């Protein structure tokens, strides 16, 4: 049985946390416990689910639009060099 998203409105704190972490959820960058909490919230909250759905669509459009574009070699080299310098400075 699928939960009804409109039967019990979640508290605003739950909504704000869920919406702040929606991209972590979409990207699979959260632990299993947090992932389950966000999923449960989305299953119960129609407003947050609509925002999640919109964020998911935006992410898919961006991915599709940028899939064939690669950064120029010079830009990639500059970024890698700067990252290396940052790593060296942070270990000193």
Secondary structure, DSSP 8 states (H G I E B T S, - for coil): ----TTSS---HHHHHHHHHTHHHHHHT-S-HHHHHHHHHHHHH-HHHHHHHHHHHHHHHHHHHHHTT----HHHHHHHHHHHHHHHHHHH-
